[in-house]
Amino acid sequence: MLLTACGKKPTEAQCDEFADHFVKLLEESREKPDSRIKKLANDQRDKVIEACVSEGSVAEVECVMAQTSIAAVEANCK
């Protein structure tokens, strides 16, 4: 997921919450999340936080945090 820079920048704490939520949504997007999926999602967590802090906006973080599925993120958070 690529975040664009627009508007106010999120804090590292906001990005940490964002990453946790995003990883959770990724895991839940699988019918049977196995250990490989969980490991992959968690391995990407630091990269998600880094991209969020450097390229993200508060609006993007808030949008993703409000979604309940990856499909909803893709549909609503551009």
C-alpha positions as CSV (number, residue, x, y, z in Angstrom):
1,M,0.0,0.0,0.0
2,L,1.4,3.3,-1.0
3,L,0.6,6.3,1.0
4,T,0.7,9.8,-0.6
5,A,1.8,12.9,1.3
6,C,-1.0,15.3,1.6
7,G,-2.3,17.2,4.6
8,K,-1.1,16.8,8.2
9,K,1.5,14.1,8.9
10,P,0.5,11.3,11.3
11,T,2.5,10.7,14.5
12,E,4.5,7.6,15.0
13,A,1.9,6.5,17.6
14,Q,-0.8,6.9,15.0
15,C,1.2,5.0,12.5
16,D,1.8,2.2,15.1
17,E,-2.0,1.9,15.6
18,F,-2.5,2.0,11.8
19,A,0.0,-0.8,11.3
20,D,-1.6,-3.0,14.0
21,H,-5.0,-2.4,12.4
22,F,-3.7,-3.0,8.9
23,V,-2.0,-6.3,9.9
24,K,-5.2,-7.4,11.6
25,L,-7.2,-6.6,8.5
26,L,-4.7,-8.6,6.4
27,E,-5.0,-11.6,8.7
28,E,-8.8,-11.4,8.7
29,S,-8.9,-11.1,4.9
30,R,-7.8,-14.8,4.7
31,E,-10.4,-17.5,5.3
32,K,-7.8,-19.5,7.2
33,P,-4.9,-17.3,8.2
34,D,-2.0,-19.6,8.8
35,S,1.3,-18.9,10.5
36,R,2.9,-17.9,7.1
37,I,0.3,-15.2,6.5
38,K,0.7,-13.9,10.1
39,K,4.5,-13.9,9.8
40,L,4.4,-12.1,6.4
41,A,2.0,-9.5,7.8
42,N,4.0,-8.9,10.9
43,D,7.3,-8.8,8.9
44,Q,5.8,-5.9,6.8
45,R,4.6,-4.0,9.9
46,D,7.8,-2.0,10.3
47,K,7.7,-1.0,6.6
48,V,4.1,0.0,6.9
49,I,5.0,2.3,9.9
50,E,7.9,3.8,8.0
51,A,5.8,4.5,5.0
52,C,3.0,5.9,7.1
53,V,5.3,8.3,9.0
54,S,7.3,9.4,5.9
55,E,4.6,9.5,3.2
56,G,1.2,9.2,4.9
57,S,-1.4,11.7,6.1
58,V,-3.6,11.8,9.1
59,A,-6.6,11.6,6.8
60,E,-5.3,8.4,5.3
61,V,-4.6,6.9,8.7
62,E,-8.1,7.8,9.9
63,C,-9.7,6.4,6.8
64,V,-7.9,3.0,7.2
65,M,-8.6,2.9,10.9
66,A,-12.4,3.3,10.2
67,Q,-12.5,0.3,7.9
68,T,-13.4,-3.2,8.9
69,S,-11.9,-5.1,5.9
70,I,-9.1,-4.9,3.3
71,A,-11.8,-4.7,0.7
72,A,-13.3,-1.6,2.4
73,V,-9.8,0.0,2.6
74,E,-9.3,-0.6,-1.1
75,A,-12.8,0.8,-1.9
76,N,-12.8,3.8,0.5
77,C,-9.2,4.9,1.1
78,K,-7.5,6.1,-2.0
